[in-house]
Every structure is written in C-alpha cells, then in structure tokens.
Amino acid sequence: MNTDTRSFVILLVEDEKTDAYLVKWALQENQITTDIYQAFDGYEAIDYLNRNGIDFINAPRPDLILLDLNMPRMGGLECLAAIKQVSSLRDIPVVVLSTSYAESDVTAAYSLGAADYFTKPMDIHQLVESMRLLGERWIKSPWTDPRELTA
C-alpha cells in the first residue's frame, strides 16, 4: 500500500456515466479507498494528465489509470499510446477496463504498454469480484508503490 499520507489517486477514463458509477461503487463495496477523478474521453484524460486548462491546473498525478477502450473522440488505445509516449507519464500503470473480449484489443493494449486488462463483466457480482482483484493487484498490494511493477 502507498506509505505516504496522501490518498491513492485513480484517473478513471470512462465515457459512460453508469459504468463509471458502477466501478466506483464496486471499489467501495470492496472497501478500497481511493480518490477517483474522471475523464470522459481520451482527449480529456490527456488534458488532465498534462494539467491543461483551468479545470486541470491542480489535478493530482494518478497512481493508476483505469481506461475504457470504446470512447468517442479519442478511444482508449489511442489514449494509451499517447500516455506511453510522454516520458513523465510513462511510469503510471494503465489498466484497461473494457467490455471487449476481442483478442486483438487485449494484444493491442499490452503491446502499447497496458499494465493489466480487465473485461467489464455484465453481472454486478462479477464486477465486484473484478474490482476486488484489481484492488489486490494494484491498490492494496504489499508493495510500497504499485508503479514498481511496471519498471
């Protein structure tokens, strides 16, 4: 777990309000305490990460990015590629959280630098279990900093 006193920060990049709500709810159900900020597409995520614009000037650096693939304007794979091209952002783990089971999407995500890939389940109980696993792997881990996994 993070040893410093600040909260663990997640940037959730998700265009669907209902999906974002359910992810936040499932994390809470697992007693995973984080500060979650949301971007609604890839462009907004890039603006958040680069602190572009008045809305993001004081945005905290995320410890983890949860990234949907299917979004308008800039999709998840394009956003992931953009994040991994910036040296100051490259070390932030990006976990894809998508409805896509397509092997091509999974392969593309990993080849672009995704740290992990979760498929959004359609069942609420499975979503809670997926968020429990995500928490164990990336948030409630025994490591002092989850970014060490991507080094």
Secondary structure, DSSP 4 states (H G I P E B T S, - for coil): ---SSSPPEEEEE-S-HHHHHHHHHHHHHTT---EEEEESSHHHHHHHHHT-SGGGTTPPPPSEEEE-S--SSS-HHHHHHHHHTSTTTTTS-EEEEES---HHHHHHHHHTT-SEEEEPPSSHHHHHHHHHHHIIIIIS-SSS-GGGGG-
